[in-house]
């Protein structure tokens, strides 16, 4: 609620209901992602039936996942600062 009140106080909205109304309006807008629902569903189902083994989601998986994403972020930040 503090965020909403800050938006009202800074003139972003006339009141909390205006802020909430804007969020609801945005949520109702269709997302144009270039896929029809049926196309997206077909792609998802194909990926489930692609014959590959399921990956067990274990604490070790999450540890490796975090290490990999941390390395990706570090590489991105290094390239960004070098540019």
Backbone bond lengths (Angstrom), bond angles and torsions (degrees), N, CA, C in turn:
res aa  C-N    CA-C-N  psi(-1)  N-CA   C-N-CA  omega(-1)  CA-C   N-CA-C  phi
1 X - - - 1.444 - - 1.527 110.84 -
2 X 1.329 117.63 -27.12 1.461 120.95 -179.49 1.532 110.76 -62.22
3 X 1.336 116.63 -39.49 1.461 120.08 179.17 1.520 110.36 -62.09
4 X 1.339 116.04 -45.34 1.460 120.30 -179.38 1.523 109.85 -61.82
5 X 1.323 116.76 -45.07 1.466 119.80 -179.14 1.523 110.68 -63.48
6 X 1.320 117.89 -37.62 1.468 121.32 177.71 1.529 110.28 -62.86
7 X 1.332 117.14 -40.80 1.462 120.83 178.43 1.525 110.49 -63.65
8 X 1.323 116.75 -40.98 1.463 121.24 178.63 1.523 109.46 -65.26
9 X 1.338 116.80 -45.94 1.466 121.63 -177.79 1.520 112.67 -63.29
10 X 1.330 117.44 -33.47 1.471 120.17 -178.46 1.525 112.22 -88.49
11 X 1.320 116.48 4.48 1.464 119.41 175.53 1.505 114.63 87.93
12 X 1.326 116.72 7.99 1.453 119.49 -179.97 1.520 112.28 -68.87
13 X 1.325 116.61 -30.50 1.458 122.20 -178.38 1.520 108.77 -145.44
14 X 1.336 114.85 159.50 1.459 119.18 -179.77 1.518 112.09 -77.76
15 X 1.309 117.76 -20.57 1.451 121.67 179.44 1.506 109.81 -177.97
16 X 1.334 117.32 173.21 1.460 119.70 -179.05 1.525 113.62 -56.74
17 X 1.335 117.31 -34.01 1.464 118.66 -179.79 1.524 111.51 -67.27
18 X 1.343 117.60 -31.31 1.463 120.74 177.06 1.513 111.37 -66.83
19 X 1.320 116.21 -39.82 1.462 121.73 178.30 1.524 109.64 -64.94
20 X 1.307 116.41 -48.54 1.463 120.83 179.67 1.525 110.99 -63.64
21 X 1.325 116.58 -39.49 1.456 120.52 178.39 1.509 111.92 -61.29
22 X 1.325 117.25 -40.85 1.467 121.18 178.35 1.517 111.22 -63.98
23 X 1.329 116.90 -41.12 1.456 120.45 178.43 1.530 111.01 -64.44
24 X 1.317 116.37 -42.24 1.467 119.77 178.76 1.521 111.33 -65.27
25 X 1.334 117.01 -40.11 1.471 120.08 177.43 1.522 110.53 -60.86
26 X 1.332 116.67 -43.57 1.469 120.59 -179.78 1.525 110.59 -64.66
27 X 1.328 117.01 -38.75 1.460 120.27 -179.09 1.522 111.86 -67.98
28 X 1.309 116.86 -25.96 1.467 120.35 -179.34 1.526 113.04 -80.87
29 X 1.327 117.23 -15.03 1.462 120.58 -178.09 1.521 109.55 -73.15
30 X 1.323 117.25 134.43 1.467 118.73 177.99 1.527 110.31 -68.02
31 X 1.296 115.46 146.64 1.462 121.36 178.98 1.518 107.66 -95.58
32 X 1.340 115.60 124.69 1.458 119.64 178.06 1.520 107.94 -95.76
33 X 1.327 115.53 94.62 1.455 120.35 -179.40 1.521 112.23 -102.12
34 X 1.335 115.67 6.15 1.450 119.90 178.83 1.520 113.80 84.90
35 X 1.316 117.77 -1.02 1.459 122.08 179.95 1.517 109.65 -117.26
36 X 1.300 114.79 140.91 1.455 119.93 167.03 1.522 106.18 -79.69
37 X 1.317 117.02 153.06 1.466 119.66 179.66 1.520 111.90 -55.32
38 X 1.321 116.67 -40.88 1.466 119.52 -178.64 1.527 110.96 -66.63
39 X 1.329 117.20 -36.47 1.464 120.14 178.22 1.516 110.58 -65.44
40 X 1.319 115.58 -44.89 1.458 120.28 -179.27 1.524 110.32 -64.08
41 X 1.319 116.68 -42.99 1.459 120.22 178.58 1.530 110.48 -61.65
42 X 1.331 116.73 -42.09 1.459 120.58 179.48 1.531 110.89 -61.91
43 X 1.332 116.86 -43.54 1.466 120.28 178.87 1.525 111.53 -63.13
44 X 1.336 116.31 -41.40 1.460 119.85 179.13 1.522 111.54 -64.60
45 X 1.327 116.52 -42.92 1.460 119.98 179.04 1.525 111.28 -65.56
46 X 1.332 117.49 -38.61 1.465 120.76 177.21 1.525 110.37 -61.07
47 X 1.322 116.33 -40.51 1.461 119.36 -178.43 1.529 111.30 -67.71
48 X 1.324 117.03 -29.47 1.466 119.89 176.58 1.522 111.88 -71.62
49 X 1.311 116.52 -29.54 1.461 121.98 -176.11 1.525 112.55 -104.94
50 X 1.327 117.69 26.33 1.464 118.97 -174.59 1.525 113.73 -83.35
51 X 1.324 117.54 0.94 1.453 120.24 175.71 1.511 114.88 86.89
52 X 1.311 117.93 -5.71 1.463 118.95 178.46 1.524 109.90 -79.41
53 X 1.320 114.68 157.75 1.454 120.80 -179.93 1.523 110.49 -74.47
54 X 1.315 115.34 146.30 1.455 119.27 174.50 1.525 109.58 -67.68
55 X 1.307 115.91 149.99 1.455 121.56 177.91 1.527 107.86 -98.22
56 X 1.323 117.73 120.48 1.458 118.61 177.95 1.541 109.88 -70.29
57 X 1.302 115.54 129.55 1.463 120.69 -179.31 1.531 107.52 -92.13
58 X 1.305 114.90 98.81 1.462 122.86 -176.95 1.519 109.47 -120.25
59 X 1.314 118.33 170.63 1.471 119.41 174.25 1.532 112.12 -56.97
60 X 1.324 116.45 -35.08 1.469 119.84 178.56 1.527 111.14 -66.46
61 X 1.341 116.16 -37.62 1.463 119.91 175.94 1.520 109.81 -58.75
62 X 1.345 116.68 -50.23 1.462 120.00 -177.79 1.523 111.80 -63.36
63 X 1.315 117.27 -36.20 1.463 120.90 177.78 1.526 110.62 -62.44
64 X 1.327 115.94 -46.88 1.467 120.38 178.76 1.527 110.92 -66.55
65 X 1.312 116.31 -39.63 1.464 121.20 179.09 1.530 110.52 -61.26
66 X 1.327 116.71 -47.63 1.469 120.19 178.74 1.525 111.72 -62.42
67 X 1.328 116.74 -41.26 1.462 119.89 178.92 1.527 110.73 -61.74
68 X 1.321 116.03 -42.09 1.465 120.08 -179.94 1.528 111.42 -66.95
69 X 1.323 116.75 -44.44 1.466 118.59 -179.73 1.525 111.20 -69.59
70 X 1.328 117.89 -35.40 1.468 120.03 175.83 1.527 110.59 -61.68
71 X 1.335 116.53 -41.03 1.471 120.42 177.99 1.524 110.74 -64.56
72 X 1.333 117.02 -40.15 1.467 120.54 178.21 1.525 111.09 -63.42
73 X 1.320 116.59 -42.34 1.467 121.03 179.18 1.517 110.36 -64.32
74 X 1.328 116.81 -44.66 1.466 120.68 179.37 1.523 110.87 -60.57
75 X 1.330 117.27 -42.79 1.466 121.28 178.75 1.522 110.62 -63.12
76 X 1.329 116.84 -43.37 1.461 121.38 178.69 1.523 110.49 -61.80
77 X 1.315 117.19 -46.13 1.470 120.52 -178.75 1.521 111.10 -64.84
78 X 1.334 117.23 -36.36 1.465 121.10 178.19 1.530 110.21 -65.53
79 X 1.351 117.18 -44.89 1.468 120.24 178.46 1.521 110.64 -64.46
80 X 1.317 116.70 -39.93 1.460 121.62 -178.65 1.533 110.68 -64.44
81 X 1.319 117.19 -41.62 1.472 119.89 -179.09 1.524 112.11 -73.84
82 X 1.332 116.73 -24.57 1.468 120.72 178.54 1.525 112.00 -78.11
83 X 1.310 116.70 -21.70 1.476 121.11 -176.69 1.498 112.97 -77.66
